[in-house]
Amino acid sequence: MVNSVEVNSELMNSINNEVKQIVANLLQIDVNELEVDTPFLEMGADSLVLMEAINNIQDRFHVKIPIRDLFGELGTLNAVVDYIVKQQANSAFAPGEQPEAKQAPLHAMAEQTPQSFVPIQVAEPDHSYL
């Protein structure tokens, strides 16, 4: 039996590694050069890099991070990873999974037997006024 601490630890390590890879790619540095407690701005990130990081994180983890937070309370890798883990714990699906789409109910007319349509010829338009 796997306990929740092990699962949370594995989840956190996985998220940590993926976020580090995202940031390292955007900063064009080796992932081993990243300092997890160094602010992004001190690592050389600018607002464009941070916006791209936000987009990549949202695409991957389905977590929205306001850009202003990366200049403040979520300004380090560790802070972002903690935030993602907390958001994932509150979400209804695991990281990277897409929620299953629910089919909207069909209109009553759509459920009826399809009707045959007979094309009709449309008269040529009269352009005599030109």
HUGIGI-V630207 format. One record per residue. N is the residue number from 1. PHI is phi in whole degrees, -180 to 180 (999 if undefined). OMEGA is omega as a letter, one per 40 degrees, with the letter a starting at -180 (NA if undefined). BURIAL is # if it has 9 or more other C-alpha atoms within 8 Angstrom, else .. Layout:
n: (N & N)
phi: (PHI & PHI)
omega: (OMEGA & OMEGA)
burial: (BURIAL & BURIAL)
//
This chain:
n: (1 & 2 & 3 & 4 & 5 & 6 & 7 & 8 & 9 & 10 & 11 & 12 & 13 & 14 & 15 & 16 & 17 & 18 & 19 & 20 & 21 & 22 & 23 & 24 & 25 & 26 & 27 & 28 & 29 & 30 & 31 & 32 & 33 & 34 & 35 & 36 & 37 & 38 & 39 & 40 & 41 & 42 & 43 & 44 & 45 & 46 & 47 & 48 & 49 & 50 & 51 & 52 & 53 & 54 & 55 & 56 & 57 & 58 & 59 & 60 & 61 & 62 & 63 & 64 & 65 & 66 & 67 & 68 & 69 & 70 & 71 & 72 & 73 & 74 & 75 & 76 & 77 & 78 & 79 & 80 & 81 & 82 & 83 & 84 & 85 & 86 & 87 & 88 & 89 & 90 & 91 & 92 & 93 & 94 & 95 & 96 & 97 & 98 & 99 & 100 & 101 & 102 & 103 & 104 & 105 & 106 & 107 & 108 & 109 & 110 & 111 & 112 & 113 & 114 & 115 & 116 & 117 & 118 & 119 & 120 & 121 & 122 & 123 & 124 & 125 & 126 & 127 & 128 & 129 & 130)
phi: (999 & -91 & -90 & -67 & -65 & -65 & -63 & -64 & -65 & -65 & -62 & -63 & -63 & -63 & -63 & -57 & -64 & -69 & -66 & -60 & -65 & -59 & -67 & -60 & -62 & -70 & -85 & 56 & -131 & -71 & -59 & -73 & -84 & -73 & -102 & -69 & -110 & -89 & -58 & -55 & -63 & -72 & -84 & 105 & -76 & -114 & -63 & -67 & -64 & -66 & -65 & -65 & -62 & -59 & -62 & -64 & -65 & -64 & -62 & -81 & -110 & 60 & -126 & -93 & -125 & -65 & -57 & -62 & -69 & -74 & -95 & -132 & -65 & -110 & -83 & -129 & -59 & -59 & -65 & -66 & -62 & -59 & -62 & -62 & -60 & -64 & -66 & -66 & -64 & -89 & -88 & -89 & -139 & -72 & -60 & 85 & -88 & -92 & -64 & -71 & -73 & -100 & -78 & -69 & -63 & -79 & -66 & -56 & -67 & -71 & -83 & -77 & -60 & -59 & -94 & -85 & -112 & -107 & -68 & -115 & -84 & -102 & -64 & -62 & -69 & -92 & -105 & -67 & -79 & -78)
omega: (i & a & a & i & i & i & i & i & i & i & a & i & i & i & i & a & a & i & i & i & i & a & i & i & a & i & a & i & i & a & a & i & a & i & a & a & i & i & a & a & i & i & i & i & i & a & i & i & a & i & i & i & i & i & i & i & i & i & a & a & a & i & i & i & i & a & a & a & i & i & a & a & i & a & i & i & a & a & i & i & i & i & i & a & i & i & i & i & a & a & a & a & a & a & i & i & i & i & a & a & i & i & i & i & i & i & a & a & a & a & a & i & a & i & i & i & i & a & i & i & i & a & i & i & i & a & a & a & a & NA)
burial: (. & . & . & . & . & . & # & . & . & . & # & # & . & . & # & # & . & . & # & # & # & # & # & # & # & # & # & . & # & . & # & . & . & # & . & . & . & # & # & # & # & . & . & . & # & . & . & . & # & # & # & # & # & # & . & # & # & # & . & . & # & # & # & . & . & . & # & . & # & # & # & . & . & # & # & # & # & # & # & # & # & # & # & # & # & . & # & # & . & . & . & . & . & . & . & . & . & . & . & . & . & . & . & . & . & . & . & . & . & . & . & . & . & . & . & . & . & . & . & . & . & . & . & . & . & . & . & . & . & .)
//
